[in-house]
């Protein structure tokens, strides 16, 4: 079966030949160069037998599109650049944040062209899922990248201005969705970095996350067939809320190293909440180091544990956030080897 056939069968709960496997990682040396990025993504996908492609754009592509001053690096071990000036600094910046037309923005045109190039190669046999963040997460990325503090200050003290920005970012995202779909996207990898109870109260989540997330997903679901939501964070996740989101698959860090058992989110818990496809099973920060057979044995145990928790085959072995940049890329082929050996739960 092709990746497309296998995942469609999972969604439709029809028979399929084996569980799925996929992976993604940043490609900081090539991800702003169209042809090089397409070629390396194809090579990475084919050598690892991925069932779908989570298109991994430059990590700063939204801030870049909105005019951030960024020093991009050529360091293969560092995904992020140095942002010298962010698009959002003050609450006034929030209030005047514009809607961007992707057809007129060179950064968005570049990212859409990546999807078109991948579609021209795979012809639909390998599903393509470009990466989108939720509107509140885009605010963070354009305020202090992965640091939540400035965005939380807006949540607490500048609600009116923040809502204006979220509406603009939602509309920009909706237009970008249309451009990606026209280029050949099958669905989206949608991620929220405000998924933890340690960051937002339930009331704040329901005001600043849920309505914008759901509006984005409503638009996406009218145009696509396979979408996954990445619930970012290690502990105390609002997983009950995300389990209700209208997507076909959920992905999160189910085995984060060093997190207390009562703070993590197990596959067993998520399976009790939803029948969505579960994507995960790996601790990407610790599982890929050591001799090849050692890594393979570790992943085999991860897979066996994950399938015991799911109690079904509607599972795709994958990282939570991203595969490590400092591991030898040849080691990632053990993922499909383990999956091929395992087959299905009988």
N, C-alpha and C positions, 0 to 999 in steps of 0.2 A: 504494500500500500504506500501511496505517497503521503507526505505529511498532511496535505490537505484532506485526503480521504480518511486518514486515521483520526484527525481531530473532528472532522464532520461526524464521523461515526460515534465518537465520544459524546459530542453535543446531542446527537439524536438518539443516543443510547442504543445503538445498533452494534453488531459484532465487529471487532477489529482484531488485528493480528498481534499487537504488543502494546505496552504502555509507551508513552512518548518521552522524548528527551530534547532539551534545548539549552542553550546558554548564550550569554551575551557579555561583552566587556567593552570598555572604552578603548578607542583607537586614536589616542591624542596626536600622533604624528601625522595621520592622514585624514582625520575626520572633517577637515575644512577644504579638502581638495577632492573635487567631485569624482573623477575617474579613479583615483587611487583608493578612495574610500569604498566605492562600489566594488572594485576588484578585490580588496582585502576582505570585505564582508562576504563576498561569494566564496573566496578561498576558505575562510574560517567556517562558514556554514557547511560547505561540502566535505571538508576533512573531518568534521565532527558529526555528520549525518543529522543535523538539527531538523526537527519536525516543523518548526516555524522560525521566522527571523524577527526578533525584537530589534528593530532598527535603532541603533545606538548613536544618536547624533552627538555633535559637539555639546558638551555639558552646559555651555553658556549660550545656546542658540537663541533663546528668547531675550535675555539681556542684550545680546549682540544685535538682534533685530530692532530692539528699542533704543539703540544708540549708545550702549555702554562703551566706555573706554577700556579696552581689554588688551593686556599683553599676553598673547598666545605663546605657549612654550612648545618646544620640540623635544620634550622629555617623555620617552615611552612609558615611564613609570609614574607619571603624574597626569591625571585626567584634567585637572583644573588649570586655568590660567590665572594671571594676576589682574583683578578688576580694579582699575585705578579710579574710575568714577562710575557709580551705579546710576541707572535711570531713575530710581526712586530714592530720595534722600530725606525729604520732609513730607508732611501730610499734604502740603500744597501740590507736591508732585503726584500724589495719589489722585487728587481731585481732578487734575488736568491730563491724566494718562489717556492717550488716544486709542482708538481702535485702528489697527493696522490691516490694510488690505494685502494679503499674502501675494497677490498677483503683481504687486508693485514694490515689494520689499526684496532686495537681493539675497538676504539671509534665508528667508522663507522659500524663495525660489530655488536656492541651492538645496535645501533639505527635501523639497518636493521632487527635485530632479534626481536625488538619490533613490527615492522610492520608485520613480519611473524607470531608472536604470536597472534596478533589481527586478522589477516586474518584467521588463523586456528579456531578461535572462531566464527567469524561472517560469514565466508564462502561467502563473497562477498555481503551479504544483506545490510550491512552498509558500504558505501564508506569510504575508508581510504585515507587521504591526509596528508602525511608527510610534515614537515616544511622545506622550503629552503629559504635562503635569496639570494638576487641578489649579483653578484660578488663585486660591490662596497660596499654594506652593509657588506659583509664578511670582507672586508679590515677594515672597522670601528670596527667590532667586535673583530678583531685580533690586533687592534691598541690601542683602549681605550674604548672597549665595546660600550655603547650607546652614547658616546661623539663624535661629528662629527669633532671637531677642528683639530686633527692631520691628519685625512683623507683629509680634505679640504686643509691643507698645502701641502699635496702631489699633490692634484689636481692643485694647483696654481704654484707649484715650482718643481715638480718631475714627469712630465708627462710621460716620457719614461719609467721610472722604474715602475710607476703605471700601465701602460698598460701591462707590462710584468707580473705583479702580477695578474691583471684581467684575462689575458689569462690562467694563471695557475689555478686560482680559477674556471674559467668557465669549464675547462677540468675536474677538480676534481668533480665539481657539476654534469657534464654530466655523469661521471662514477657512481656517487652516485645515480643519477636518475635511471640508469639501474638496480642497485642493489636493490633499493626500489621497482621498478616495478616487478622484479623477485620474490620479497618477498610477493607481493600482493597489492601494492599501486594502487589505481584507478586514482590518479591524485596528485596534489601538492597544498599546500598553499605557494605561493611565495610572499615574502615581500620585499619592498624597504623602507629603512629609509632615502633615499635621494629623496623624492618625493615632496619637498616643494621649491617654488621659493625663499624662504628665505635662502636656503642653496646653491643652484646652479643656475647659469645663464642658460638660455636656451641652449646656446652653450656648456656649460660644461655638461649639462644633455645629450645632443645629442652625446657628445664625450665619456663620461665615464659611462653612464647608458644604454641608449637605445640600442646600438649595442650588448652589452653583454647580456642584458635582453632578447632581441629578439632572439639571438642565443640559449640561454638556453630554451626559450619557444618553439622554432622551434623543438628542440630535444624532449622536453617533449610531444608536441602535436602528435608526431609520435607514441607514445606508450601509451597514456592515453586518457580518455574520459571526465574527470571532473576536471578542474583546476580553482583555484581562485587566484586573485592577491590582496594582501593587500597593499593599498596605505597608508603608515604610516605617521602620522602627524596630527596636529589639524587644520592648516590653510594654505591658499595660495598654494594649491596643484596643481601640473601639471596634473590635472585630464583629460584634453583633450588628453594628450599623452597616459595616461594609458587606456583610453577608447578604444584606437585603438589596444591595445595589444591582442594577440591571446589567450584569455582565455575564459572560459564559465561564469565566475562570477567575480564581483568586490566587494571589501570590504574596508571600510575606516571609519573614525570617522565622521559621518554625523551630530551628535548633541553634539559636544564637549562643555563642560561647560565654559562659560565666553568668548567665541570667538565672535568677532563682526560678524554681519550677512554678511557683504561684504567680509569677509575673510574665511568663512566656505564654505564647498561644500555640497550642499543640494542633497537629493535624486532626487528631481525634475530636477535639472541641469544634473545629471548623466543620468537619463532616457532620457533626450533630446539628449544625445550624443550617446547612445548605447542601444541595446536591450538585453544586457547580463543580467543574473540573478543578482539581487542586494542582497547583504548580509550585514545586519547591523540593524540600527534602535535604538540602545541602547547607553546610556551614562553609560558605565560600572563603572565609577568613582563615580557616584552619585545615580544611579537608584535602588540599591539593599539594601538600608538602611531604617529602619523603620519597622512598623508592617507589617505582611504578606499581609493583605488586602490593605494596603497603597501601598506597592510595586506592588501588582498585578494591582491595579487601574492605577498606573503610567505607567506600561508596556502596559496596554491595550490602554492608550492614545498614547503612543509611536507607537504602532502597527497601530492604526487607522490613525495617522498622516503619517506614512511611506507609507501606502497603498494608501492614497489620493495622495501622490506625485508620486508613481509608476504608478498609474492608471491601474495596472494589478496585477495578482497573482504570478508572477514570482519573488518571494521575499522570503528570509529566514531570520527570526528574529535571531539576533546574536550580540555579542559585536563587537567592532572594533578591539582593540588590544588583550585584554584578560579579563576574568572575575576577579573580585577582590579576593585577597587571604584572606582578613580580614572579608569577609562576611560569615555568616553561610551557608554552602553548601546546606542545605535543602531549602534555599530561591530560588535557581535556578529552582526548579521544577515549579515555577509560570510561567516560560516562555512557557513551553509546554501546561500548563493549559489555558493560554490566547490564544494561537494559536488554540487549540482544540475548544475553545468556539467560536472563530471568524469564522473559516471555510474559505470561499472564498468570494472575491468581486463578487457580482452577476451582 
